[in-house]
Amino acid sequence: MADVISDNYDKLFEALAPFIEKGRKTGRVSGAGRARKAPVDGPTSEELRTWARANNYEVNDRGRVPASIHEAYRKAH
């Protein structure tokens, strides 16, 4: 019985070998789901939100800060 399993394993591995060789790893990226740090050269999301509200922009409490707010912040500074 062990020989049959071994033979089938070898056949399966041979059939999948081209895909295994060309494939790439996928899955969660290290740190996914945790709060991200702000880029070194820019403000944090909270700093952007505070600035946006002080300058009469509508911005959500959560989620990604829109690019238009990033751009307005850069132009103002």
ChimeraX attribute file (.defattr): number of C-alpha atoms within 10 A of each C-alpha:
attribute: neighborCount
match mode: 1-to-1
recipient: residues
	/A:1	5
	/A:2	6
	/A:3	8
	/A:4	9
	/A:5	10
	/A:6	11
	/A:7	11
	/A:8	11
	/A:9	12
	/A:10	12
	/A:11	12
	/A:12	11
	/A:13	12
	/A:14	12
	/A:15	11
	/A:16	11
	/A:17	12
	/A:18	10
	/A:19	10
	/A:20	12
	/A:21	8
	/A:22	7
	/A:23	9
	/A:24	7
	/A:25	6
	/A:26	6
	/A:27	6
	/A:28	8
	/A:29	7
	/A:30	7
	/A:31	8
	/A:32	9
	/A:33	8
	/A:34	7
	/A:35	7
	/A:36	10
	/A:37	9
	/A:38	12
	/A:39	8
	/A:40	7
	/A:41	6
	/A:42	12
	/A:43	16
	/A:44	15
	/A:45	18
	/A:46	13
	/A:47	11
	/A:48	19
	/A:49	21
	/A:50	14
	/A:51	16
	/A:52	18
	/A:53	12
	/A:54	10
	/A:55	11
	/A:56	8
	/A:57	14
	/A:58	11
	/A:59	16
	/A:60	11
	/A:61	11
	/A:62	9
	/A:63	8
	/A:64	9
	/A:65	17
	/A:66	11
	/A:67	9
	/A:68	10
	/A:69	17
	/A:70	17
	/A:71	11
	/A:72	15
	/A:73	16
	/A:74	11
	/A:75	8
	/A:76	7
	/A:77	6
